[in-house]
Amino acid sequence: MSIFSQHNVKVIGNQAASIVFMHGYGCDQQVWRHVAPAFAQDHRIVLFDLLGSAASNSGTFDRHKYASLEGYARDLIEVCRAADLERPVLVGHSISAMIAIVAARMAPDLFDRLVLLAPNPCYLKDGNYDGGFSREDIDQLLDTLDSNFFSWAHMMAPVIMNAPERPELAEELANRFCAMDPRVARHFAKVTFLSDCRHELSHVQLPCLVLQCSDDALAPLHVGEYLCEQLPHAELVVMRATGHCPHLSAPQETIELIRRYLVSPVSQPEPAR
């Protein structure tokens, strides 16, 4: 099976400049439907589904390959090379922001710059670092997910979305969670919430835009500040949007901030030799 079929890859346009959009946990490429088209006039748009999402071929899911974020990063690199992209901009949401970080370390010459939307390199509290959750919090979250995945999905979606005035967004997110293969969903949740990418950050020499929401239960503001301290070439923008999914709840603000970054001059590091 080709990488395009496996990940339901969609390529829109044939412009030289390209943008790859990566969705977060439990979602698929459709979450970018309000944002990606805004860039189609002057960019080739590439969308794909992480393996295990509802629209991908989850039958080929390998628990060993995807025991860490490196397995997902290898898929991203393979998709970019199969699409013959020349230094695309990579936009990653949530855990896919960290997949982008890992991929940038693995293939430093492949990408132009990174846009990290609602990122968190480590969800655990550890010494002076506070990723938002204690180990007990994470264990309880994963236990609930293991015992009743569908109940967990409907419980977590409103917390993650944090848009009580628009309950349809939380409902959409819960439905996307529930559309996943539960076995894959449980496995990916453990990889997501127990991952620690802090050691990866100093190796990423690409320019990065960190877009942090102003009230995000999964990525507190000080996490964005930490990222900008650790990434060698990073800019932090705190969004007016709240919640963890601004590409759904505040697409226009998301578009404007990404567009502003793409037209801004950034110093490009020398390619790795």
Sequence and secondary structure as in RCSB ss.txt:
>XXXX:A:sequence
MSIFSQHNVKVIGNQAASIVFMHGYGCDQQVWRHVAPAFAQDHRIVLFDLLGSAASNSGTFDRHKYASLEGYARD
LIEVCRAADLERPVLVGHSISAMIAIVAARMAPDLFDRLVLLAPNPCYLKDGNYDGGFSREDIDQLLDTLDSNFF
SWAHMMAPVIMNAPERPELAEELANRFCAMDPRVARHFAKVTFLSDCRHELSHVQLPCLVLQCSDDALAPLHVGE
YLCEQLPHAELVVMRATGHCPHLSAPQETIELIRRYLVSPVSQPEPAR
>XXXX:A:secstr
  HHHHTT EEE   SSEEEEE  TT  GGGGTTTGGGGTTTSEEEE   TTSTTS GGG  TTGGGSHHHHHHH
HHHHHHHTT SS EEEEETHHHHHHHHHHHHSTTT SEEEEES  SB BEETTEE SB HHHHHHHHHHHHH HH
HHHHHHHHHHH  TT HHHHHHHHHHHHHS HHHHHHHHHHHHH B GGGGGG  S EEEEEESS TTS HHHHH
HHHHHSTTEEEEEES  SS HHHH HHHHHHHHHHHHHS         
